[in-house]
Amino acid sequence: MKILTSVFALYCSLWCYAQSDSIAHTVFLIGDAGNDVNPCPCLQLLEKMSAGKPNTSVIFLGDNVYPKGLDGKKSSEQKLLTQLNAVSKVEKVFVIPGNHDWLAQAPRGKKAIVRQQLFVDSVVKIQAQQLSSNDHGGFYPKQGKPGPFTTHLSPQLRLVIIDTQWWIQGYPLHRVDKSTAPAREQYRQLLFRLDSILKVAQSKNETIIIAAHHPLFTNGTHAGNKFKAVQWLVNYTPFQVFGLLGANRVLSQEMTHPRYKKMRRDLLSIIEKYNNIIYTAGHDHNLQYFQMSGNRHFIVSGSGSKMSKLHNKPFVMTHSNDAHPGFFRIEFLRNGQFNIYMTTVPDQNVKVN
């Protein structure tokens, strides 16, 4: 009898351990995937790894349609549909905007964002009905607003989505929507709400994914190595008039631009107050992973359909890849831990944390 009791106790302990160590939710992170009308190898690999898996989400991190978002061309719609078709058998699909989705920062960028929202939400809803799923994701934030939008992917896993291009978009000749409040007030409200969300999440011991398009750490081309002399002239001299007339549509995408620097500084001032945060972005066309103190992680996953080399390296990276297209995958376990994998074509996985 004692032997049977011991065996039963061992079985129970092993079962409990297996349950705590099992996967609660898997998240795939892919950015800048909007360059191909037909499925590229990266999308094919994403479909292979994600299709039909339970408790799975895919997040597209912006620049979903090159070169200017949904600009009315059939080829633009097809580029977006190609991505959505690749994840048609995934339970939850989230799509967030990047700078190219805002008509590459043109004056009517908000209209293009709303068009993309309606298109994505319609397709994702139909796909969810085929999967008999009610909680299916979609395009966020809505109506060209900055966010933050937040939802739970699992009981202890919170997703927060912000539109960083909204922050950079608003120049005198390229205004964002001010129908509800002045842009400065909306910006202040965004920071306040983000801080409140992270505070509540930490009090509940939740892990937080912040999904955006622009990275807060990068050693890629957008780290600000390009156009240094031009940036200085346009940003800090009377030649600023050329920035107001349109030059900032290119220059503001660099981390050294004043508006980008302020956005980065303000976001980090909030994020660094909390733990268990994974900030994910695209924008630079490679794969980068930075691990910081306080269990804070920063991911650049922007090689969905384009590639660019890493340049100067102002930040210490834990892992990177600028030779192969790919994406990141995060497995969240029931015990509160998570494993981050960098996946590259053809089907190579590296655990990075």
PLY file of the C-alpha trace (Angstrom):
ply
format ascii 1.0
element vertex 353
property float x
property float y
property float z
element edge 352
property int vertex1
property int vertex2
end_header
0.00 0.00 0.00
2.84 2.37 0.86
4.41 1.64 -2.52
1.17 2.46 -4.33
0.79 5.67 -2.34
4.36 6.71 -3.17
3.88 5.95 -6.88
0.63 7.92 -6.91
2.28 10.89 -5.17
5.16 10.81 -7.66
2.72 10.69 -10.56
0.79 13.67 -9.19
3.95 15.72 -8.68
5.19 14.95 -12.19
1.77 15.80 -13.65
1.69 19.12 -11.78
5.21 19.94 -12.96
4.31 19.13 -16.56
1.23 21.31 -16.32
3.16 24.27 -14.91
5.85 23.86 -17.57
3.44 23.50 -20.51
2.76 26.22 -23.07
-0.11 28.56 -22.22
0.18 30.71 -25.35
2.47 31.14 -28.37
3.01 34.51 -30.06
4.60 35.01 -33.49
6.05 38.46 -34.23
6.65 39.48 -37.85
7.15 42.95 -39.25
7.61 44.74 -42.58
6.06 41.82 -44.46
4.17 43.91 -47.03
6.43 43.77 -50.07
5.24 40.61 -51.83
2.14 39.85 -53.88
2.81 36.12 -53.57
3.82 34.34 -50.35
7.54 34.71 -49.72
9.55 31.97 -47.94
9.18 33.83 -44.64
5.37 33.82 -44.83
5.38 30.20 -45.94
7.43 29.28 -42.87
5.14 31.32 -40.61
2.11 29.50 -42.01
3.78 26.12 -41.53
4.63 26.82 -37.89
1.42 28.57 -36.80
-1.45 26.95 -38.71
-3.88 25.11 -36.50
-1.85 25.49 -33.30
-4.07 26.04 -30.26
-3.63 29.15 -28.10
-1.66 31.02 -30.75
-1.47 34.67 -31.87
0.32 36.34 -34.76
1.19 40.04 -34.62
2.13 41.95 -37.80
4.31 44.84 -36.65
3.57 47.42 -39.34
4.63 48.32 -42.87
2.05 45.82 -43.99
1.83 47.28 -47.50
4.73 48.84 -49.41
5.27 51.47 -50.59
2.26 53.56 -49.46
-0.26 51.36 -47.68
-3.68 50.78 -49.21
-3.39 53.46 -51.88
-6.22 52.17 -54.06
-4.16 49.79 -56.19
-5.19 46.15 -56.50
-1.60 45.06 -55.97
-1.61 46.81 -52.58
-4.68 44.90 -51.48
-3.13 41.66 -52.70
0.04 42.25 -50.65
-2.07 42.61 -47.51
-4.29 39.65 -48.39
-1.23 37.45 -48.94
-0.18 37.99 -45.34
-3.66 37.43 -43.93
-4.13 34.25 -45.96
-0.88 32.89 -44.51
-2.39 33.09 -40.99
-5.97 32.17 -41.88
-5.83 29.18 -39.50
-4.51 31.11 -36.51
-6.87 31.87 -33.62
-5.84 35.50 -33.07
-4.29 37.83 -35.66
-3.33 41.42 -34.86
-2.16 43.97 -37.42
-0.66 47.32 -36.42
0.31 50.26 -38.63
3.77 51.40 -39.70
5.00 54.54 -41.42
4.45 53.15 -44.94
0.86 52.28 -44.04
0.30 55.99 -43.36
0.88 56.66 -47.09
4.59 56.96 -46.22
3.69 59.94 -43.98
1.71 61.78 -46.67
-1.05 64.27 -45.70
-3.94 61.81 -46.26
-2.28 59.04 -44.30
-5.15 58.65 -41.84
-7.58 57.75 -44.64
-5.23 54.98 -45.75
-5.02 53.70 -42.17
-8.82 53.54 -41.84
-9.03 51.74 -45.22
-6.52 49.17 -44.01
-8.41 48.76 -40.74
-11.70 48.03 -42.54
-9.99 45.63 -44.94
-8.13 43.71 -42.22
-11.08 43.55 -39.82
-13.34 42.21 -42.59
-10.91 39.46 -43.66
-9.97 38.45 -40.11
-13.63 38.26 -39.09
-14.43 35.89 -41.97
-11.42 33.73 -41.15
-12.45 33.61 -37.48
-15.94 32.46 -38.43
-14.42 29.59 -40.38
-12.47 28.66 -37.24
-15.57 29.13 -35.04
-13.65 31.73 -33.02
-15.18 34.83 -31.44
-11.95 36.36 -30.10
-10.00 36.90 -33.30
-8.01 40.14 -33.13
-7.96 42.61 -36.03
-6.37 45.96 -36.87
-5.40 48.17 -33.92
-5.51 50.96 -32.83
-8.79 51.87 -34.52
-9.67 54.97 -36.56
-6.12 56.26 -36.88
-5.86 56.90 -33.15
-2.59 56.43 -31.24
-3.87 53.90 -28.69
-3.02 52.27 -26.41
-5.27 49.30 -27.11
-4.99 46.43 -24.65
-6.31 42.88 -24.40
-5.42 39.58 -22.75
-3.98 36.79 -24.89
-4.14 34.47 -21.88
-5.02 35.08 -18.21
-1.48 36.26 -17.29
-0.41 37.63 -20.68
-1.42 41.16 -21.70
-0.96 42.69 -25.14
-0.67 46.49 -25.49
-0.66 48.04 -28.98
0.38 51.61 -29.79
0.73 53.43 -33.11
4.16 55.06 -32.97
3.80 56.55 -36.45
0.91 58.66 -35.11
3.46 60.32 -32.80
5.83 61.08 -35.67
3.22 61.93 -38.29
2.02 65.31 -37.05
3.83 68.12 -38.83
2.10 71.37 -39.84
1.55 70.12 -43.39
1.01 66.49 -42.36
-1.42 66.73 -39.47
-2.95 63.92 -37.49
-6.61 64.01 -36.56
-7.39 66.61 -33.90
-11.15 66.19 -33.86
-11.32 64.93 -30.27
-8.46 66.87 -28.66
-5.28 68.71 -29.67
-2.47 66.37 -30.67
-0.37 67.40 -27.66
-3.23 66.51 -25.30
-3.81 63.14 -27.04
-0.09 62.47 -26.68
-0.23 63.24 -22.95
-3.29 61.01 -22.53
-1.57 58.17 -24.34
1.40 58.27 -21.98
-0.88 58.47 -18.94
-2.99 55.51 -20.08
0.07 53.44 -20.95
1.54 54.06 -17.52
-1.77 53.10 -15.87
-2.07 49.89 -17.90
1.45 48.77 -17.04
0.93 49.60 -13.37
-2.23 47.49 -13.17
-0.59 44.65 -15.13
2.39 44.54 -12.78
0.12 44.53 -9.71
-1.50 41.40 -11.16
1.88 39.81 -11.98
1.12 39.79 -15.70
3.66 39.59 -18.50
3.23 42.44 -20.98
3.87 42.56 -24.73
4.01 46.11 -26.11
3.62 45.96 -29.90
4.62 48.98 -31.99
6.33 49.67 -35.30
9.30 51.81 -34.27
12.02 50.21 -32.11
13.42 51.79 -28.97
16.75 50.02 -29.44
18.22 49.19 -32.85
21.59 48.80 -34.49
20.09 48.90 -37.97
19.90 51.64 -40.57
17.27 53.56 -38.59
19.63 54.02 -35.66
20.40 57.38 -37.27
23.59 56.87 -39.23
22.10 58.16 -42.48
21.85 61.80 -43.57
23.66 63.14 -40.49
24.61 66.48 -42.04
21.19 66.89 -43.66
19.43 66.04 -40.40
21.40 68.65 -38.52
20.58 71.34 -41.10
16.89 70.49 -41.29
16.35 69.99 -37.55
18.51 72.68 -35.93
18.97 75.57 -38.38
16.69 77.91 -40.35
16.60 75.15 -42.99
13.86 73.65 -40.79
11.45 75.04 -43.34
12.42 72.18 -45.66
11.49 69.73 -42.93
8.08 71.34 -42.57
7.59 71.17 -46.33
8.17 67.42 -46.45
11.81 66.46 -45.82
10.86 65.11 -42.40
8.84 62.38 -44.09
12.18 60.62 -44.49
14.29 62.09 -41.70
11.76 61.52 -38.92
12.07 57.76 -39.36
15.60 57.91 -37.92
16.09 57.45 -34.17
18.20 60.63 -34.04
15.33 62.85 -35.22
14.04 65.16 -32.44
10.47 63.85 -32.60
11.59 60.20 -32.59
14.04 60.94 -29.74
11.27 62.47 -27.63
8.95 59.55 -28.31
11.70 57.07 -27.36
12.61 59.00 -24.22
8.99 59.26 -23.07
8.22 55.58 -23.68
11.37 54.37 -21.95
10.67 56.60 -18.94
7.46 54.62 -18.45
8.68 51.14 -19.42
11.71 51.32 -17.12
9.40 51.69 -14.10
8.04 48.16 -14.57
9.18 44.56 -14.99
8.20 41.61 -17.20
7.88 43.70 -20.36
8.59 42.62 -23.94
8.68 45.58 -26.35
8.35 44.40 -29.95
8.81 46.39 -33.15
9.75 46.18 -36.82
10.99 49.10 -38.97
14.58 47.88 -39.39
14.69 44.96 -41.81
16.57 42.43 -39.71
16.25 40.51 -36.44
17.60 41.93 -33.18
17.18 41.00 -29.53
18.19 43.10 -26.53
17.85 41.84 -22.96
17.83 44.52 -20.25
17.65 44.47 -16.47
14.30 44.09 -14.75
13.25 41.26 -17.07
12.72 43.76 -19.89
13.20 42.57 -23.45
13.37 44.55 -26.71
12.80 42.84 -30.05
13.22 44.09 -33.61
11.47 41.73 -36.03
11.37 43.53 -39.36
12.62 41.05 -41.95
9.27 39.69 -43.08
9.81 40.66 -46.71
12.87 42.96 -46.79
16.45 42.71 -45.54
18.99 45.33 -44.47
22.37 45.07 -42.80
23.23 46.03 -39.25
25.53 49.05 -39.14
27.11 50.83 -36.21
26.20 49.12 -32.98
25.47 51.71 -30.28
23.53 49.14 -28.23
24.67 45.77 -26.92
22.67 43.03 -28.62
22.18 39.56 -27.21
21.34 38.02 -30.60
20.86 39.27 -34.16
20.54 38.11 -37.75
20.76 40.30 -40.86
21.51 37.50 -43.33
18.19 35.63 -43.44
14.53 36.68 -43.34
12.54 35.54 -40.36
10.50 36.37 -37.27
10.39 35.85 -33.51
8.34 33.29 -31.62
7.62 33.48 -27.90
6.29 30.54 -25.92
4.62 31.61 -22.67
4.50 28.85 -20.07
1.88 28.29 -17.40
4.47 28.84 -14.66
4.93 32.47 -15.77
8.21 31.93 -17.63
8.67 32.36 -21.36
11.10 31.29 -24.08
12.00 33.60 -26.97
13.09 32.06 -30.27
14.55 33.74 -33.35
13.33 31.82 -36.40
14.94 32.25 -39.81
14.40 30.75 -43.26
14.87 27.85 -43.76
13.30 26.79 -40.46
16.17 27.46 -38.07
15.34 28.29 -34.45
17.65 29.88 -31.90
16.57 30.37 -28.29
17.73 33.87 -27.35
16.74 34.40 -23.70
0 1
1 2
2 3
3 4
4 5
5 6
6 7
7 8
8 9
9 10
10 11
11 12
12 13
13 14
14 15
15 16
16 17
17 18
18 19
19 20
20 21
21 22
22 23
23 24
24 25
25 26
26 27
27 28
28 29
29 30
30 31
31 32
32 33
33 34
34 35
35 36
36 37
37 38
38 39
39 40
40 41
41 42
42 43
43 44
44 45
45 46
46 47
47 48
48 49
49 50
50 51
51 52
52 53
53 54
54 55
55 56
56 57
57 58
58 59
59 60
60 61
61 62
62 63
63 64
64 65
65 66
66 67
67 68
68 69
69 70
70 71
71 72
72 73
73 74
74 75
75 76
76 77
77 78
78 79
79 80
80 81
81 82
82 83
83 84
84 85
85 86
86 87
87 88
88 89
89 90
90 91
91 92
92 93
93 94
94 95
95 96
96 97
97 98
98 99
99 100
100 101
101 102
102 103
103 104
104 105
105 106
106 107
107 108
108 109
109 110
110 111
111 112
112 113
113 114
114 115
115 116
116 117
117 118
118 119
119 120
120 121
121 122
122 123
123 124
124 125
125 126
126 127
127 128
128 129
129 130
130 131
131 132
132 133
133 134
134 135
135 136
136 137
137 138
138 139
139 140
140 141
141 142
142 143
143 144
144 145
145 146
146 147
147 148
148 149
149 150
150 151
151 152
152 153
153 154
154 155
155 156
156 157
157 158
158 159
159 160
160 161
161 162
162 163
163 164
164 165
165 166
166 167
167 168
168 169
169 170
170 171
171 172
172 173
173 174
174 175
175 176
176 177
177 178
178 179
179 180
180 181
181 182
182 183
183 184
184 185
185 186
186 187
187 188
188 189
189 190
190 191
191 192
192 193
193 194
194 195
195 196
196 197
197 198
198 199
199 200
200 201
201 202
202 203
203 204
204 205
205 206
206 207
207 208
208 209
209 210
210 211
211 212
212 213
213 214
214 215
215 216
216 217
217 218
218 219
219 220
220 221
221 222
222 223
223 224
224 225
225 226
226 227
227 228
228 229
229 230
230 231
231 232
232 233
233 234
234 235
235 236
236 237
237 238
238 239
239 240
240 241
241 242
242 243
243 244
244 245
245 246
246 247
247 248
248 249
249 250
250 251
251 252
252 253
253 254
254 255
255 256
256 257
257 258
258 259
259 260
260 261
261 262
262 263
263 264
264 265
265 266
266 267
267 268
268 269
269 270
270 271
271 272
272 273
273 274
274 275
275 276
276 277
277 278
278 279
279 280
280 281
281 282
282 283
283 284
284 285
285 286
286 287
287 288
288 289
289 290
290 291
291 292
292 293
293 294
294 295
295 296
296 297
297 298
298 299
299 300
300 301
301 302
302 303
303 304
304 305
305 306
306 307
307 308
308 309
309 310
310 311
311 312
312 313
313 314
314 315
315 316
316 317
317 318
318 319
319 320
320 321
321 322
322 323
323 324
324 325
325 326
326 327
327 328
328 329
329 330
330 331
331 332
332 333
333 334
334 335
335 336
336 337
337 338
338 339
339 340
340 341
341 342
342 343
343 344
344 345
345 346
346 347
347 348
348 349
349 350
350 351
351 352
